[in-house]
């Protein structure tokens, strides 16, 4: 028989003191111990990456890679060595490649994607295909360093299609390809400080619950921001969380000393998008009370919500949009993300209005990039800062990653029936239904729910299904971490604590994306049994 007392004590000791992602690793150790010599297999519903991948655009990518290598060998072919592909006539050679390989994986999608660039975007065929060939070969530094020219235009089309970025503003925004939304977040934090738009100790706001690093980064010594939480603590008539933001919480943003607002939309862990009324109130706050508010909106779960519209569309002047391809296309390992900024924006306005001391510091910082550093826009400063300015000439996401990003974008754009999107949504929603069926709970329909995660509040469940006395019993006799330990120890199930995301202390996050359908039925049933034991203990104590 295994001995899990060490892991249990360690988890209880560090709970609430370390990141939920670090705590999850310790729960995995406990779950692995409990699975030894038992019929239980480890079920980790803590990770956010999905268990599906977008296969067809990958097939097109690797097939196109074969064409790119042929183009290299056409220039110089000496054993293991080949040359750098040439642009002249490459479009005709691509047509020949397609004719000669009608059964190659992804070839039909590849034809559609290339054709989109030529017929819809009116790209020069040789220039378009050569950029992709040279990019997938990866033999040059990214040029321009912010993003390859043709790739940026098709990625922008994707962002406009899926997130409605600046649709009424004629699509005039600039995009920086980055190593996932996490890199984008780091770059933005650093550039805000480097350019003295934010300073240590400044007041910022977070719309909570939120992805844990947004809670942790502001308190690092480099930033030491004063943080105001805008809590999604609205409840419905039955006392259940809607994960929307009450008017009173949003009105905190009328305080002009709050300089920046960080948003994950749909939020994490509930994965519920802001309702239209919230966005309307936010627009009123910006337009009438806090016009210089800087908004950073992370929209990674947007594609799982019907008719999603990013804050970028409603407040483009004030907002930096951050997006990651990781969840929708199953590419957490590729590290593909974007930072998008409207060409007329509050960040550049604030730079122009700085006093001479701050401008002089920026001039020294960026003097190696331009003889007139004052005119370097904020988006290009982010690019430079991502490589400590001095290495700006090597900045930019690797070109093979950019080509893969373009292929995923074009795959979605040419999917006119939204077949792939409907499939991914149906997977998450089906799994949520299976989980709730296992729990014996009714699943409420919410038009704003991405269903990528679900957030289960034990005290809310205790109160709405029993009464406040039972909820007090749980609080008096157990620690919030108890249910996580029971799941890991007794059934090898690993979930994450919602408190680590700024949610209720007695809540847990369940990823609906990364396990098989039957696993969610099992998790629901086991969780139901554990909850039932709490009820039995309470009744016995009475």
Residue pairs with C-beta under 8 A, 6 or more apart in sequence:
1 37
2 33
2 34
2 36
2 37
3 33
4 30
4 33
4 34
4 489
7 26
7 29
7 30
7 33
8 30
8 485
8 489
10 26
11 23
11 26
11 27
11 30
11 481
11 484
11 485
12 479
12 481
12 485
14 22
14 23
14 26
15 23
15 479
15 480
15 481
15 497
16 481
16 499
16 505
19 212
19 216
19 500
20 212
20 496
20 497
20 499
20 500
20 501
20 509
21 46
21 212
21 496
21 500
23 496
23 497
23 500
24 44
24 46
24 47
24 494
24 496
27 46
27 484
27 485
27 488
27 494
27 495
28 42
28 44
28 46
28 488
28 494
30 485
30 488
30 489
31 42
31 44
31 488
31 489
31 492
31 493
31 494
32 42
32 492
34 40
34 488
34 489
34 490
34 491
34 492
35 41
35 42
35 492
38 492
40 491
40 492
41 492
42 492
42 494
43 491
43 492
43 493
43 494
43 515
43 519
43 522
43 523
44 494
44 514
44 515
45 493
45 494
45 495
45 510
45 511
45 512
45 514
45 515
45 519
45 520
45 523
46 494
46 495
46 496
46 509
46 511
47 511
47 514
48 327
48 332
48 452
48 453
48 511
48 513
48 514
49 326
49 327
49 330
49 332
49 513
49 514
50 327
50 330
50 424
50 513
50 514
51 330
51 513
51 514
51 515
51 516
52 330
52 424
52 427
52 513
53 329
53 330
53 331
54 328
54 329
54 330
54 331
54 408
54 411
54 420
56 106
56 109
56 411
57 106
57 109
57 329
57 404
57 407
57 408
57 410
57 411
58 106
58 404
59 105
59 106
59 109
60 105
60 106
60 107
60 109
60 110
60 113
60 407
60 411
61 106
61 136
61 403
61 404
61 407
62 105
62 106
63 101
63 104
63 105
63 106
63 107
63 110
64 106
64 110
64 132
64 133
64 136
64 403
64 407
65 136
66 104
67 94
67 97
67 133
68 85
68 132
68 133
68 134
68 136
68 137
69 82
69 137
70 97
71 85
71 86
71 90
71 93
71 133
72 82
72 83
72 84
72 85
72 137
73 82
73 83
74 85
74 93
75 82
75 83
75 84
75 85
75 86
76 82
76 83
77 83
84 134
84 137
84 139
84 140
85 130
85 133
85 134
85 137
86 130
87 126
87 127
87 130
88 126
89 126
90 126
90 129
90 130
90 133
91 118
91 125
91 126
91 128
91 129
94 114
94 129
98 107
98 110
98 111
101 107
109 411
109 414
112 410
112 414
113 406
113 407
113 410
113 411
113 414
114 128
114 129
114 132
116 154
116 410
116 413
116 414
117 123
117 128
117 150
117 154
117 410
118 125
118 128
121 128
121 150
121 153
121 154
121 157
123 150
127 150
128 150
131 148
131 149
131 150
131 151
132 150
132 151
132 403
132 406
134 140
134 399
135 148
135 151
135 399
135 400
135 402
135 403
136 399
136 400
136 403
137 399
137 400
138 398
138 399
138 400
140 399
141 393
141 394
141 396
142 148
142 177
142 395
142 396
142 397
142 398
142 399
142 402
143 396
144 396
145 383
145 392
145 393
145 394
145 395
145 396
146 152
146 174
146 175
146 176
146 177
146 379
146 380
146 383
146 395
146 396
147 155
147 175
147 176
147 177
147 396
147 397
147 402
148 177
148 399
148 402
150 406
151 177
151 402
151 403
151 405
151 406
152 174
152 175
152 177
154 406
154 409
154 410
154 413
155 175
155 177
155 338
155 405
155 406
155 409
156 165
156 171
156 173
156 175
156 340
157 171
157 409
157 413
158 408
158 409
158 410
158 412
158 413
159 165
159 175
159 321
159 323
159 338
159 340
160 166
160 167
160 171
161 412
161 413
162 302
162 303
162 308
162 412
163 299
163 302
163 308
163 309
163 310
163 312
163 313
163 321
163 323
164 308
164 309
164 310
164 312
164 313
165 171
165 173
165 310
165 312
165 313
165 316
165 321
165 340
166 172
166 173
166 312
166 313
166 316
166 342
167 313
168 313
169 316
169 342
172 342
172 343
172 344
173 312
173 316
173 321
173 340
173 341
173 342
173 343
174 340
174 341
174 343
174 377
174 379
175 338
175 339
175 340
176 184
176 187
176 338
176 339
176 340
176 341
176 379
176 382
176 383
177 336
177 337
177 338
177 396
177 397
177 401
177 402
177 405
178 184
178 187
178 337
178 338
178 339
178 386
178 397
179 335
179 336
179 337
179 397
179 401
180 324
180 326
180 332
180 335
180 336
180 337
181 298
181 300
181 322
181 323
181 324
181 326
181 337
182 213
182 324
182 337
183 335
183 337
183 386
184 322
184 324
184 337
184 338
184 339
185 213
185 214
185 217
185 296
185 298
185 322
186 217
187 339
187 382
187 385
187 386
188 296
188 320
188 322
188 339
188 382
189 217
189 223
190 385
190 386
191 378
191 381
191 382
191 385
192 198
192 260
192 294
193 199
193 200
193 222
193 223
194 365
194 381
194 385
195 351
195 362
195 378
195 381
196 354
196 358
196 361
196 362
197 259
197 294
197 347
197 350
197 351
197 378
198 204
198 223
198 225
198 259
198 260
200 222
200 223
200 224
200 225
201 224
201 225
201 226
202 225
202 226
202 259
202 260
203 225
203 226
203 227
203 228
203 255
203 257
203 258
203 259
204 218
204 225
204 226
204 227
204 228
204 258
204 259
204 260
204 261
204 262
205 227
205 228
205 229
205 230
205 252
205 253
205 258
205 260
205 261
205 262
206 214
206 215
206 218
206 227
206 228
206 229
206 230
206 261
206 262
206 502
207 230
207 232
207 245
207 261
207 262
207 263
207 264
207 265
207 267
208 215
208 229
208 230
208 231
208 232
208 501
208 502
208 503
209 232
209 243
209 267
209 268
209 269
209 270
209 455
209 498
209 501
209 502
209 503
210 262
210 263
210 264
210 267
210 268
210 501
210 502
211 264
211 268
211 298
211 501
212 500
212 501
214 262
214 264
214 298
215 500
215 501
215 502
217 223
218 224
218 225
218 227
219 225
219 227
228 252
228 255
228 258
229 502
230 245
230 249
230 250
230 252
230 253
230 261
231 245
231 249
231 502
232 241
232 242
232 243
232 244
232 245
232 249
232 267
232 270
232 272
233 241
233 246
233 249
234 241
234 242
234 243
234 244
234 245
234 246
235 241
235 242
236 242
238 464
239 460
239 463
239 464
240 444
240 460
240 464
241 270
241 455
241 457
241 460
242 272
242 446
243 267
243 270
243 272
243 455
244 272
244 274
244 275
244 278
244 448
245 274
245 278
247 281
250 278
250 281
250 282
250 285
251 285
252 258
253 261
253 282
253 285
253 289
253 290
253 293
254 285
254 289
254 290
255 290
256 289
256 290
256 292
258 290
258 293
259 292
259 293
259 294
260 293
260 294
260 295
260 296
261 293
261 294
261 295
261 296
262 296
262 298
263 295
263 296
263 297
263 298
263 311
264 297
264 298
264 300
264 301
265 273
265 274
265 297
265 298
265 299
265 302
265 310
265 311
266 272
266 273
266 274
266 301
266 302
266 304
266 305
266 308
266 448
266 449
266 450
266 452
267 273
268 301
268 453
268 501
269 453
269 454
269 455
269 496
269 498
269 501
269 503
269 509
270 453
270 454
270 455
270 503
271 301
271 304
271 449
271 450
271 451
271 452
271 453
271 454
271 455
272 446
272 448
272 449
272 450
273 302
273 305
273 308
273 448
273 449
273 450
274 282
274 311
274 448
275 448
279 309
279 311
279 314
282 311
282 314
282 315
283 314
283 315
285 293
286 293
286 295
286 315
286 318
291 318
291 346
292 346
292 349
292 350
293 318
293 346
294 318
294 320
294 346
294 347
294 350
295 311
295 315
295 318
295 319
295 320
296 319
296 320
296 322
297 310
297 311
297 312
297 319
297 320
297 321
297 322
298 322
298 323
298 324
299 308
299 310
299 312
299 321
299 322
299 323
300 322
300 323
300 324
300 326
300 327
301 327
301 450
301 452
302 308
302 310
302 323
302 450
303 327
303 328
303 421
303 424
304 327
304 328
304 424
304 425
304 428
304 450
304 451
304 452
305 448
305 449
305 450
306 425
306 447
310 319
310 321
311 319
311 321
312 319
312 321
312 340
312 342
316 342
316 345
317 342
317 344
317 345
317 346
318 345
318 346
319 342
320 339
320 340
320 341
320 347
321 338
321 339
321 340
321 341
322 337
322 338
322 339
322 340
323 337
323 338
323 340
324 336
324 337
325 331
325 334
325 336
325 337
325 405
325 408
326 332
326 334
326 335
326 336
326 337
327 452
327 513
328 424
329 336
329 408
331 404
331 408
334 401
334 404
335 401
336 397
336 401
336 404
336 405
336 408
338 405
339 379
339 382
341 347
341 378
341 379
343 377
345 378
347 378
348 377
348 378
351 362
351 374
351 378
352 374
354 362
359 374
362 373
362 374
363 373
363 374
365 373
365 389
366 373
366 376
366 381
366 384
366 389
367 373
368 389
368 390
368 392
369 376
369 384
369 389
369 392
370 376
376 384
383 392
383 395
383 396
384 392
384 395
386 395
387 394
387 395
396 402
397 405
411 420
412 420
412 421
415 421
425 451
427 513
428 450
428 451
428 452
428 512
428 513
429 451
430 517
431 451
431 512
431 513
431 515
431 517
431 520
432 443
432 451
432 454
432 512
432 520
433 443
434 517
434 518
434 520
434 521
434 524
435 454
435 510
435 512
435 520
435 521
435 523
435 524
436 442
436 443
436 524
437 443
437 521
437 524
438 520
438 521
438 522
438 523
438 524
438 525
438 526
438 527
438 528
439 524
439 525
439 527
439 528
439 531
440 528
451 512
452 511
452 512
452 513
453 509
453 510
453 511
453 512
453 513
454 509
454 510
454 512
455 498
455 503
455 507
455 508
455 509
455 510
456 498
456 507
456 508
456 510
456 527
457 498
457 503
457 504
457 506
457 507
458 474
458 480
458 483
458 506
458 507
458 508
458 531
459 471
459 474
459 475
459 504
459 506
460 504
460 507
461 531
462 470
462 471
462 474
462 534
463 470
463 471
466 535
466 538
470 535
470 538
473 538
473 541
474 506
474 534
474 538
475 506
477 537
478 534
480 497
480 499
480 505
480 506
481 497
483 508
483 530
484 495
484 496
484 497
484 508
486 530
487 493
487 494
487 495
487 526
487 527
487 530
488 494
490 526
490 530
491 526
493 523
493 526
493 527
495 508
495 509
495 510
495 523
496 508
496 509
497 507
497 508
497 509
498 504
498 505
498 507
498 508
498 509
499 505
499 506
499 507
501 509
503 509
510 523
512 520
515 523
